[in-house]
């Protein structure tokens, strides 16, 4: 057993060397965020990355927590084209839950290990600026309220925190030029921030093993895929996978060398992806670079 542990550490050595000092953006969500044991594992992983010399940045949403709070308050919530219709009344709840509850919970979990995590909203220091996004139904635009599309990222505050040895934890709220507050898809926010930070990786945690080759007929996972191939597959993907794979596509096309979709239900999924030879999940690479470098 002792030798096996040593072998695991040795296997991690080239990846520790490669990613020392690298910025890694992690979109945190799914069961990894809602189950106690997985939350603890995730916090352990983030602190491990920090001590290993990486610069992790976390971006989170909070769909289940928002749904629960809206239900408690008796506020109806619906979805159009996979996007939450966000009325001003619902936006108050979304903002309160993401910034005041979920963000604080993530920060607290990491800070059990030391004074590392600092919570941010996309509103802070104009980190994320958005404009109103419309859903498209049967070829026509539909107003879905205060849902935003990111148009600008000012990552200076995040960079300053990273340079100070902190772990930024960002909730996916953005502001408009006129001060309107918008609900932004967390996958989209993570991709935009990864591009702005010139991150070495984007990791998206979800509740499936990766991108399936022929879902629902097969559970075979595509291990690597190039951007042009992914773009061709996007229209036929399930609604839940579209924003995650779009985020990976956006990040890699924006200069991030690799993006990954991982099963957050697997304990220590982040460490297994970064520090093992085989990795896990699906990795998106630029065209002509389909190899684990």
C-alpha positions in Angstrom: 0.0 0.0 0.0 2.9 2.4 0.8 4.5 1.7 -2.6 1.1 2.3 -4.3 0.8 5.7 -2.6 4.3 6.6 -3.7 3.5 5.6 -7.3 0.4 7.9 -7.2 2.5 10.8 -6.0 5.2 10.1 -8.7 2.5 10.0 -11.4 1.4 13.5 -10.4 4.9 14.9 -10.6 4.9 15.9 -14.3 1.5 17.5 -14.0 2.6 19.4 -10.8 5.5 20.7 -12.8 3.4 21.6 -15.8 0.7 23.4 -14.0 2.6 25.1 -11.2 1.6 28.8 -11.3 -1.2 28.1 -13.9 -4.6 29.6 -13.5 -7.4 27.0 -13.6 -11.1 28.2 -13.8 -13.6 25.7 -12.4 -17.3 25.9 -12.9 -18.8 24.4 -9.7 -22.3 22.9 -9.8 -24.5 19.8 -9.8 -24.4 17.2 -7.1 -20.8 18.3 -6.2 -22.4 21.4 -4.8 -25.5 19.9 -3.1 -24.2 16.8 -1.4 -22.3 17.2 1.9 -19.5 14.7 1.3 -18.9 15.9 -2.3 -18.8 19.5 -1.1 -16.1 18.6 1.4 -14.1 16.7 -1.3 -14.3 19.7 -3.6 -13.0 22.1 -0.9 -10.2 19.7 -0.2 -9.3 19.6 -3.9 -9.2 23.4 -4.2 -7.0 23.8 -1.2 -4.7 21.0 -2.6 -4.4 22.9 -5.8 -3.6 26.1 -3.9 -0.8 24.4 -1.9 0.5 22.7 -5.1 1.1 26.1 -6.6 -1.9 26.4 -9.0 -4.2 29.4 -9.1 -7.8 28.1 -8.9 -10.8 30.3 -9.6 -14.3 29.1 -8.9 -17.4 30.2 -10.7 -20.7 28.9 -9.4 -24.5 29.0 -10.1 -27.1 27.6 -7.8 -30.2 26.4 -9.6 -31.4 23.9 -7.0 -31.0 26.5 -4.2 -32.8 29.2 -6.2 -35.7 26.8 -7.0 -36.1 25.9 -3.3 -36.1 29.5 -2.2 -38.6 30.6 -4.9 -40.9 27.7 -3.9 -40.7 28.8 -0.2 -41.7 32.3 -1.2 -44.4 31.1 -3.5 -42.8 32.8 -6.5 -43.5 31.0 -9.8 -40.5 30.2 -12.0 -40.5 28.9 -15.5 -38.0 28.1 -18.2 -38.0 29.0 -21.9 -35.5 27.4 -24.3 -33.6 26.1 -21.2 -33.3 29.6 -19.6 -34.9 30.7 -16.4 -37.5 33.4 -17.0 -36.2 36.0 -14.5 -38.8 38.6 -13.5 -37.6 41.5 -11.2 -39.2 39.7 -8.3 -37.3 36.5 -9.1 -34.1 38.4 -9.8 -34.1 39.6 -6.2 -34.2 36.0 -5.0 -31.6 34.9 -7.5 -29.2 37.6 -6.4 -29.9 36.9 -2.7 -29.4 33.2 -3.0 -26.3 33.2 -5.2 -24.4 36.0 -3.5 -25.7 35.7 0.1 -26.1 32.0 0.5 -24.4 29.8 -2.1 -21.3 32.0 -2.4 -20.8 32.2 1.4 -21.2 28.4 1.7 -18.5 27.7 -0.9 -16.2 30.2 0.7 -16.8 28.8 4.2 -16.1 25.2 3.0 -12.7 26.2 1.6 -11.8 28.4 4.5 -12.1 25.6 7.0 -8.5 24.9 5.7 -7.2 28.4 6.1 -7.8 32.0 5.0 -7.9 31.3 1.2 -11.2 31.9 -0.4 -12.7 35.4 -1.1 -16.3 35.7 -2.3 -17.2 37.9 -5.3 -20.2 38.7 -7.4 -19.9 39.4 -11.0 -21.2 42.9 -10.1 -18.1 43.6 -7.9 -15.6 46.1 -9.5 -17.5 45.6 -12.8 -16.1 42.1 -13.1 -18.9 40.9 -15.4 -20.9 43.3 -17.6 -23.9 41.9 -19.5 -26.7 43.0 -21.7 -30.2 41.5 -21.9 -30.4 38.1 -23.6 -33.5 36.9 -25.4 -34.5 33.3 -25.9 -35.2 32.0 -29.4 -38.4 29.9 -29.8 -39.4 28.7 -33.2 -37.1 31.3 -34.8 -38.5 34.2 -32.8 -37.0 36.2 -30.0 -38.7 35.9 -26.6 -38.2 38.2 -23.7 -37.2 36.2 -20.6 -36.6 39.1 -18.2 -33.3 39.8 -16.4 -31.2 37.2 -18.1 -27.9 38.4 -19.3 -25.3 37.7 -22.0 -21.7 38.7 -21.0 -20.3 41.4 -23.2 -17.2 42.4 -21.1 -15.0 41.0 -18.4 -12.7 43.2 -16.2 -10.6 40.6 -14.4 -8.3 42.9 -12.6 -9.8 42.2 -9.1 -9.6 38.5 -9.7 -5.9 38.8 -10.8 -5.1 40.8 -7.7 -6.6 38.2 -5.4 -4.7 35.4 -7.2 -1.5 37.4 -6.9 -2.2 37.6 -3.2 -2.5 33.9 -2.8 -6.3 33.9 -2.5 -9.0 31.7 -4.2 -11.6 33.9 -5.9 -15.2 32.4 -5.7 -17.4 34.2 -8.2 -21.2 34.0 -8.3 -22.7 34.3 -11.8 -24.5 37.7 -11.4 -23.6 40.5 -13.8 -24.5 44.2 -14.2 -25.6 46.1 -17.2 -24.2 49.4 -18.4 -27.4 51.1 -16.9 -27.0 49.3 -13.6 -29.5 46.6 -14.3 -28.6 43.3 -12.5 -28.7 40.2 -14.7 -28.8 36.4 -14.0 -26.0 34.8 -16.1 -25.5 31.2 -16.9 -22.6 30.0 -14.8 -21.1 27.9 -17.5 -21.0 30.9 -19.8 -19.6 33.1 -17.0 -16.8 30.6 -16.3 -15.8 30.4 -20.0 -15.7 34.2 -20.3 -13.6 34.5 -17.2 -11.2 31.8 -18.3 -10.6 33.6 -21.6 -10.1 36.9 -19.8 -7.6 35.4 -17.4 -5.8 33.5 -20.1 -6.3 30.4 -18.0 -4.5 27.1 -18.7 -7.7 25.1 -18.2 -11.5 25.4 -17.9 -13.1 22.6 -15.9 -16.9 22.2 -15.9 -18.3 20.0 -13.2 -21.6 18.3 -14.1 -23.7 15.2 -13.3 -22.7 13.0 -16.2 -19.4 11.2 -17.0 -18.7 13.5 -19.9 -19.9 14.0 -23.5 -21.5 10.8 -24.7 -20.8 9.6 -28.2 -24.4 8.5 -29.0 -26.7 9.4 -26.2 -29.2 7.9 -25.2 -28.2 4.8 -27.2 -24.8 4.5 -25.6 -22.9 5.7 -22.5 -19.5 5.6 -24.2 -17.8 8.8 -23.3 -15.8 10.9 -25.9 -12.5 11.4 -24.3 -11.1 14.1 -26.5 -12.8 16.2 -29.2 -11.6 19.1 -31.3 -13.5 22.4 -31.6 -14.7 21.9 -35.1 -16.1 18.4 -34.3 -17.8 19.8 -31.2 -19.4 22.6 -33.1 -20.9 20.1 -35.5 -22.3 18.0 -32.6 -23.8 20.9 -30.6 -27.2 21.2 -32.3 -28.0 17.6 -31.5 -27.0 17.6 -27.8 -29.4 17.4 -25.0 -30.5 20.8 -23.6 -28.6 20.2 -20.4 -25.3 19.6 -22.1 -25.5 22.5 -24.6 -24.4 25.3 -22.3 -21.6 23.2 -20.8 -20.2 22.2 -24.2 -20.7 25.7 -25.6 -18.7 27.0 -22.7 -15.9 24.6 -23.5 -16.0 25.6 -27.1 -16.0 29.3 -26.3 -13.1 29.0 -23.9 -10.9 27.0 -26.3 -11.7 29.2 -29.3 -10.8 32.2 -27.0 -7.3 30.9 -26.4 -7.7 28.5 -23.4 -5.6 25.5 -24.3 -8.0 22.9 -23.0 -11.4 22.6 -21.5 -13.0 19.7 -19.7 -16.4 18.4 -18.7 -16.1 16.1 -15.6 -18.5 14.1 -13.5 -18.7 16.0 -10.2 -20.3 13.1 -8.5 -16.9 11.3 -8.6 -15.0 12.2 -5.4 -11.9 14.3 -6.1 -12.8 14.6 -9.8 -10.7 17.8 -10.2 -7.6 16.2 -8.9 -8.1 13.1 -10.9 -8.3 15.2 -14.1 -5.4 17.4 -13.5 -2.9 15.1 -11.8 -3.3 11.6 -13.4 -2.1 10.4 -16.8 -5.4 9.1 -18.0 -7.6 12.0 -16.8 -11.3 11.7 -16.7 -14.3 13.1 -18.5 -14.2 14.8 -22.0 -11.4 17.2 -23.0 -12.0 19.8 -25.7 -8.9 20.8 -27.7 -8.1 23.2 -30.5 -8.3 21.7 -34.0 -5.3 19.5 -34.9 -4.2 19.2 -31.3 -6.2 16.2 -30.2 -3.8 14.6 -27.9 -3.2 14.9 -24.1 -0.1 17.1 -24.0 
